[in-house]
Amino acid sequence: MKIDEHIEALDAAGRALADAATEAGTDAEVATCPGWRVRDLLRHTTMVHRWATAFVAEGHTSYHPDGGEPDLDGEELLAHFREGHALLVAALRAAPDTLECWTFLPAPSPLAFWARRQAHETTVHRADAESALPSGLPGPVDPVVAVDGIDELLRAFHARDRSRVRTPEPKTLRVRATDTGDVWTVRLSQDAPHTERNATGPADCELSGAADRLYLTLWNRLPDGAVTVTGDASLARLWREKSGITWS
């Protein structure tokens, strides 16, 4: 995906998140985040949006802490969320290609990093907001966005030493998007996972399904059974138990 496509995805996801939160109400439980209500989701996401905006708009070249979650609720919180989301989208659209600022994952440029990271931050949290609706299930994600997000999660987030997805002996987990044809091979060991695109060879376990179901499953936003698991199911359980990305 190109930078402008990431920004468009961020824009659409933020609007959909706000719409779902409005419909559900800020006291509704977020099914995908046990212990959270919609107000917690909105407070967290707007904090992240405003934190990201500061790097893009102010060009901080070293880490700066976030400003904390707002002590707001109801319509005031929803308005605060919408404002912060709009500020982030505007900052990314106005930023030059030569932007220099702090980042925390590999990317072609700082602008490319922040556009991509916030597109997926917001898309995943859009799914969280939708899980608070009566259906209890997140809606679909565009396959192009989903494939890009799987790539970010497997080849960037879990390539870091911070990944807790480890196995005592070498194992191979394959992720196959049946609608787009994209395939990822995740090599697990006592070290951080190493992921290759379109690699061949045997796998101990395979997760297969539509790209958007895989994306939300890998982010632990869908229940067991949302995708097909073949082979050693313990690797699928390992992913669910150990792959969570935390804010701190």
C-alpha distance (Angstrom), angle and dihedral (degrees) to the residues before:
residue distance angle dihedral
M1 . . .
K2 3.79 . .
I3 3.79 124.2 .
D4 3.79 93.8 -103.9
E5 3.81 90.1 50.4
H6 3.79 90.4 53.4
I7 3.79 90.2 50.2
E8 3.80 91.1 50.1
A9 3.82 89.6 49.7
L10 3.80 90.0 49.9
D11 3.79 91.3 49.1
A12 3.80 93.5 50.0
A13 3.81 94.5 43.7
G14 3.80 93.4 50.1
R15 3.77 92.6 50.6
A16 3.80 91.6 47.7
L17 3.81 90.7 47.6
A18 3.80 91.2 53.3
D19 3.79 91.9 46.7
A20 3.81 92.3 51.0
A21 3.81 91.6 45.9
T22 3.79 90.6 50.6
E23 3.79 91.8 50.4
A24 3.81 94.2 45.6
G25 3.81 96.8 42.2
T26 3.77 125.5 -129.0
D27 3.82 93.7 -89.7
A28 3.82 94.2 57.5
E29 3.80 117.7 114.2
V30 3.81 117.1 -110.9
A31 3.80 104.5 -131.5
T32 3.79 94.6 -161.2
C33 3.83 94.0 51.5
P34 3.81 108.7 47.5
G35 3.78 111.1 -144.2
W36 3.79 94.7 22.8
R37 3.76 128.2 108.0
V38 3.79 123.3 -163.0
R39 3.81 90.7 -94.5
D40 3.83 89.4 59.7
L41 3.79 90.7 50.0
L42 3.80 93.0 49.7
R43 3.81 93.3 45.9
H44 3.80 91.6 50.6
T45 3.79 96.7 44.6
T46 3.79 96.1 46.3
M47 3.80 89.1 49.2
V48 3.82 89.5 53.7
H49 3.81 92.2 46.3
R50 3.79 92.9 51.9
W51 3.81 91.6 44.1
A52 3.82 90.3 53.3
T53 3.79 92.1 45.0
A54 3.80 90.4 57.8
F55 3.82 92.1 58.5
V56 3.80 93.0 47.3
A57 3.80 98.5 41.3
E58 3.81 98.7 36.0
G59 3.80 100.0 32.6
H60 3.80 98.9 -131.7
T61 3.79 106.3 -173.3
S62 3.82 95.1 -165.1
Y63 3.77 132.8 46.8
H64 3.80 115.7 -71.4
P65 3.81 121.0 -171.8
D66 3.77 120.6 -118.0
G67 3.78 121.2 -99.9
G68 3.78 95.7 -116.8
E69 3.77 130.3 -107.8
P70 3.81 117.9 -61.8
D71 3.80 118.8 -110.2
L72 3.79 92.5 -130.7
D73 3.78 136.3 119.6
G74 3.79 142.1 -179.4
E75 3.79 120.5 10.5
E76 3.80 92.1 -12.0
L77 3.80 91.1 57.7
L78 3.80 92.5 46.2
A79 3.80 90.6 51.6
H80 3.82 90.2 47.8
F81 3.80 90.2 51.3
R82 3.80 93.3 49.3
E83 3.80 91.1 48.5
G84 3.82 93.4 50.0
H85 3.79 92.1 47.1
A86 3.81 91.8 50.3
L87 3.82 91.0 48.6
L88 3.81 91.0 53.2
V89 3.81 93.6 48.4
A90 3.81 90.7 47.8
A91 3.82 92.7 48.0
L92 3.79 92.4 51.6
R93 3.80 92.7 47.0
A94 3.81 91.2 49.8
A95 3.81 96.9 44.1
P96 3.82 118.2 106.5
D97 3.79 121.3 -120.0
T98 3.80 86.3 -116.9
L99 3.82 93.1 61.2
E100 3.79 112.4 146.5
C101 3.80 118.2 -160.3
W102 3.79 143.3 125.1
T103 3.82 119.8 -67.2
F104 3.80 134.3 171.4
L105 3.83 105.9 -153.2
P106 3.82 130.9 52.1
A107 3.81 113.3 -90.4
P108 3.81 139.3 153.3
S109 3.82 89.4 -106.2
P110 3.82 140.0 -11.1
L111 3.80 90.0 -102.0
A112 3.80 91.1 51.7
F113 3.81 89.7 48.6
W114 3.80 96.8 51.9
A115 3.81 94.6 42.7
R116 3.80 91.6 51.0
R117 3.79 97.0 41.0
Q118 3.80 94.1 49.0
A119 3.80 92.4 44.7
H120 3.80 89.5 58.9
E121 3.80 95.7 36.8
T122 3.77 88.0 57.2
T123 3.80 97.2 39.8
V124 3.81 91.5 54.3
H125 3.80 91.7 46.8
R126 3.80 89.6 46.9
A127 3.79 85.4 60.2
D128 3.80 88.8 50.5
A129 3.80 91.6 53.5
E130 3.80 90.9 48.6
S131 3.81 90.1 52.2
A132 3.82 87.2 64.1
L133 3.82 90.8 62.4
P134 3.82 120.3 95.0
S135 3.82 92.5 -94.7
G136 3.80 89.8 59.1
L137 3.81 92.2 -149.6
P138 3.82 131.1 102.7
G139 3.77 117.3 -116.3
P140 3.82 125.5 -119.1
V141 3.79 125.2 -67.4
D142 3.79 122.1 -143.2
P143 3.84 106.4 -97.3
V144 3.82 92.4 -128.5
V145 3.80 90.7 54.2
A146 3.80 91.0 44.2
V147 3.81 94.0 52.2
D148 3.79 90.9 48.3
G149 3.79 90.4 48.8
I150 3.79 93.7 49.8
D151 3.79 88.1 51.5
E152 3.81 92.0 51.1
L153 3.79 92.5 47.9
L154 3.80 97.3 46.4
R155 3.79 102.5 33.3
A156 3.81 100.2 34.4
F157 3.81 113.4 22.0
H158 3.79 96.7 36.8
A159 3.78 94.8 39.2
R160 3.81 86.8 71.2
D161 3.79 123.2 96.3
R162 3.82 86.9 -117.9
S163 3.81 91.5 72.3
R164 3.80 111.6 113.2
V165 3.81 94.4 -163.7
R166 3.80 98.7 111.8
T167 3.81 136.0 144.4
P168 3.82 129.0 -158.4
E169 3.81 90.3 -130.9
P170 3.82 127.8 31.9
K171 3.80 112.6 -84.0
T172 3.79 134.0 172.0
L173 3.80 125.5 -137.1
R174 3.80 118.0 -170.0
V175 3.81 123.6 -159.0
R176 3.81 114.8 -162.1
A177 3.81 125.3 -174.4
T178 3.79 104.4 -152.6
D179 3.81 95.3 -165.1
T180 3.81 99.5 48.3
G181 3.82 101.8 27.8
D182 3.81 93.3 -125.3
V183 3.80 116.5 146.3
W184 3.79 131.5 -170.0
T185 3.80 124.9 -169.8
V186 3.81 113.2 -156.2
R187 3.79 114.5 -162.4
L188 3.78 110.3 -154.5
S189 3.79 127.3 -162.9
Q190 3.79 140.1 129.8
D191 3.81 86.8 -61.9
A192 3.79 129.0 66.6
P193 3.82 113.1 -66.1
H194 3.79 118.2 -90.4
T195 3.80 116.1 -150.2
E196 3.80 128.6 -162.1
R197 3.80 129.0 -172.5
N198 3.82 119.1 -125.7
A199 3.82 94.9 -4.8
T200 3.80 116.9 161.1
G201 3.78 132.3 -144.4
P202 3.80 136.1 77.9
A203 3.80 123.0 -40.0
D204 3.79 129.0 -158.2
C205 3.81 91.7 -142.4
E206 3.78 135.2 10.1
L207 3.80 130.0 -159.4
S208 3.79 111.3 -161.5
G209 3.77 135.3 175.3
A210 3.78 143.5 96.1
A211 3.80 112.6 -30.4
D212 3.79 95.1 -113.8
R213 3.82 92.6 50.0
L214 3.81 89.7 49.8
Y215 3.82 91.1 47.9
L216 3.80 93.6 52.8
T217 3.81 92.4 40.4
L218 3.80 92.4 52.6
W219 3.82 88.0 50.4
N220 3.83 87.3 50.4
R221 3.80 92.7 -116.9
L222 3.81 97.9 124.5
P223 3.81 129.9 58.9
D224 3.78 126.0 -109.4
G225 3.78 110.0 -73.9
A226 3.79 96.9 38.8
V227 3.80 88.7 111.5
T228 3.80 132.5 25.4
V229 3.80 117.1 -96.9
T230 3.79 118.6 -161.1
G231 3.78 127.9 177.3
D232 3.80 123.4 8.1
A233 3.82 103.9 15.0
S234 3.81 90.9 -170.6
L235 3.82 88.1 77.8
A236 3.80 90.3 56.7
R237 3.82 88.8 50.4
L238 3.81 90.2 47.5
W239 3.80 89.7 54.5
R240 3.80 92.4 49.6
E241 3.79 92.8 48.1
K242 3.82 100.6 41.3
S243 3.81 109.9 25.0
G244 3.80 100.3 77.5
I245 3.81 116.1 129.9
T246 3.80 112.4 -141.3
W247 3.79 128.0 -157.9
S248 3.80 97.9 -129.1
